[in-house]
Amino acid sequence: MGRWDNLRRILSLDPERDHQEIYRLSAGFEFPWDFQRSLEFALFRTYSVPSISTLLAATREFELRPQRRYDDTALLMAEMMEHGYDSPRGKAALRSVNRAHGRFRISNEDMLYVLSTFVFEPVRWLDRFGWRRLSDHERLAGFHFYRAVGTRMGIRSIPSSYAEFEQFNVDYERTNFVYTDTNAAVGRYTLELFCSWYPAALRPAIRPALRSLMDRPLLDAFGFAPAPPWLTRLSEAGVRLRSAVVRELPPRRHSKLANDPGNRTYPGYPTGYDPADLGAGEPPKDIDPSLLRR
């Protein structure tokens, strides 16, 4: 199997009709590491919106169980990406997602923004750092994939075109990226979660390295200090060097999407687990009632 065979297969498919197959090939075979990193930063962006961070801070999920919250989100999305949103495992994952969100009063606009980050952050990451850029087929497939997922989540008024959805994403961030204490708290919990994946001796260096990959609006919304310019250049060069090496490697033969036994919350996953086992717990009893759906 040649390095470009997956892309040839992708270009032979229709990005609307075959969006699930295209997206699975891109995320599971061509760019699994990059998709994972970009979707981590996609979630980070959602935490810098005050209406979202206020709810997340109130649930205390990120304060008390940040690793489980991360694993739940990553694995539930991976189930839909690997098996399809209408497969038995995909439907079970969607039910878990809808159950977790259905307890709370979340505006349609906020839900729509979160959905948009899953479409556009991988595109932006791979434009900067990928061993190749996404083809137009892959970009459109990601849009159609999450448009279908969003419809099944009950999200309304999802734009009908890629360009319109991208403009919504840009306009929403321009209006809603504003510093609050809850942004700072959830951002700090998440940053420390990412640092916890490395040996303690390295964490003082990991914190600024992570900040070096964030743009200024995101840093300002969290109240994070920018990394030194030299560190930003070094971090970006390091990611690009990795991509240059990956470009010369043979293509991946097995998808990593929902088959990651190295996750920290569910040992051996997916063996012995059902997507219905995943998801946030009940809201704390002392949560502000105005945040709950009535």
N, C-alpha and C positions, 0 to 999 in steps of 0.2 A: 504494500500500500504506500503510495507516494505522499509527500508532504502537502500537496495541493489537491489531493483527491476529494477531501471533504468539501473544499470550496467548490470544486467542479460539481459535486453532487448538489450542493446548496443552490448554485446558479441554474441547475436544471429544474428546480422546483418553483412553484408559484408562491410568492411571499404572503399572499392572503390565504389561499386555500391550504397550503402546506406549512403554515407558520409554526405549528407545534414541532414538526420534524426539523425544520430549519433551526429553530431556537434550541432544541435539544442538541443538535450537532454543534452549534456555536458555543453554548454554555457548558456542555458536558465533555466535548472532545477537543475543540479548537482552543478555547480560552478558559478552562475551569478556574485557574488561579486568578486570572484577571477579573472574571465575573464576580468571584467571591470578594476580592478586594474592593471592586467598584460598588458592589451592593452594600458592603460595610459602610462606605462613605455615603452612599445614598441614604441609608438609615440615619447616619450622623446628621445629614442635612435636615431631615424631618424633625430632629430634636431641637433645632435652632428656631423653631416656630413657637411662639409663646402659647398659643392655644393647644398645641400638641404637647409641649413639655409640661404644661400645667397639669394635664391629665396624667401623664407618665409619672411625674413626681408624686402625685397624690396616690397612685396605686402602690408605690414603693417597690415595684418590681425591679427597677434598675438599681435601687439602693441595696436590696436584700438578696436578689437572685439574678444578677446581671448575666451570668453565664447561661443559666437556663433560658432566660428571655431571648438571648442571642441564638441559642441552639434551636429553640422552638421556631423562631422566625425563619432561620436558615433552612431547617429540615422541612418545614411545611411548604415553603416555596419550592425547594428542590423536588419534593414529591410531585408537584404539579408540572415542573419542568421536565422531569425524567419520564413520568408515566402518562402525562396529559391531564388536563383539568377535568375531563369527563370520564377518566378511568376510575375504577373502584377506589384506588389509593388517592387519586387526585380529588375525587369528590369528598372523601373522608378528610383530606387536608383542608379543603375549602370549608367544610362544616366547622372544623376546629377554628379556622381563621374568623369565620362569621360569628361563631359563638363568643370568641374573645372580644371582638369589637362590638357585638350586639348589646353588651351590658352597659355601654357608655354612650353619652351624648357627644357624638363626633359629627362635625358639620360635613356636608357633602363636599364642600370645597377642600377641606383638609384631607379627606379620603382621596379625592381626585389628585391632589398634589403628591401624596405619598405614592400613589400608583404611577404618577409621571416620573418620579425619580427612578423607579425600577426600569423604565423605558430608556431614559436619557443618560443616566450616570455611566452605565457600561459603555455607551457610545463615546462619551467624552473621555473616559479613562483610556479606552483603546485608541482613540485619536491621538492621545498624548504618549501612550506607553506600549501599545500592543505590538506583537511581532509582525502583525499586519493590521490594517484598519478593517473595520467591518464593511462588508459590501452593502450596497443599497438593499439587496434582498434580506440581509440579516437585520438591518435597521428596521425595515418595514415589518419583518416577521416579529421582532420584539414588540413593536407597536400593536400589531394585531393580537399577539398572545395576551398582552396585559389588558387590552381592550376587552377581550373575551372574559378574562379573569375578573376584571372590574364589573362587568355586567352581572356576573354570577355572584358578586359580592353586594349587589344592589346599589352600586355607585351610579348616580344619574349624570346626564349631560356630558358623557365622555366625548371629547372632540372626535369628529369622523375622519380627520386627516392627521398625518404625522406632523406636518408643519404647524397646524393649529394647536395641537397638544404641546408641542415644544414651546410655542409662544406663550401658552398658558403657564407652563413651568417657569419660564423666565420672568413673566409679569408677577406671578405669585411670590417668587423669591424677592423680587425688588420691593414688594409691598410689605411682606410679612417677616423678613429677616430683621428682627429687632431684639436687642439684648434684654433679657430678664433674668432674675435670679434662678428661676426654674430651668431655663436653658442652661445656665452655668452648672447647676447641680447635676442634671441628667447628662450633660456633656462630660463632666468630670468623672461620673461613675463609668461612662462608656470608655473614656480614655484609659482609665485605670484597668478596666476589663481587658482591653487590648494589650496593655503593658503586662498584665498578669500571665500572658502566654509565653513570656520570656524569662530567663533567669533574673533573679533580683538584682544582680550586679549590673545588668544591662539596662534596667528600666529608666534610670536617669537620662540615658541617651535615646531611648525609644520614644519618650514623651515629646521632645522637640522634633524628632524625626517624623512622627505622625503629624504634628502641627505643620511641618514643612510641606506636606502634601495637600494642605487645606488652603482655599482661596480666602481673600481678605473679608468678603461679606460673611463667610462662615465663621472665621476667627472672631470677628467683631460681635456676631450674634451670641457666641459663647463667652465672650470676654477673655479669650485666649490670647496670649502674647504671640506675635509672629515669630517664627524661627529665624535665625540669622540667614541672610541671603546665601552665604557659602554652603550652609547645610541644605537649603532648598536645592541648590544646584547639585550637591552630592547625592541627595536622595533621589532626585529625578534621574541622574546619570546611573545610579545603581539599578533602578527599575528598568531603564532602557537597556542596560547591559544584560540583565536577565532575559529580556525579550529577544535580544540578539542571539543569545545562546539557544533559547527555545525554538527560534526560527530554523536552526540547523538540526534539530532533533527529529526523529521519525514521529509520525502522528500517533496520538494516543489511541489505543485499541479498546479501552473500556471507559465508559462514562463514570465520573466521580460524583455526579449530582446528588443522588439520594443513597449512595453507598459509601458513606464516610464513617467507618467504625472508630475513627479517631476523635469524634466529637466528645466533649467532656461531660455531658449530662446523661446521655443514654448509651452506656457501654455496649458495644457490639451492634449498634444500629446499622442496618435495618432489621437484623435478625431478632425475631421475638417481639417486634414492636409493630403497632398499627398507628397510622397518623392520628387516629382519634385519641391516642395516649398523650399527644402533645398539646400545648396551649397554656395560656395564662390561667392562674387559679382564680378563686373568687375575689372580688374587690374587698379591701379591708373594711371592717365594720364602721370605722370612724371616718370614712371618706366623705367628702362634701356631697350631699345628696344631689346638688345641682349638676354634678358631673355624670350622674347615672341616668340611663334611659328610663323613662316612666311609661 
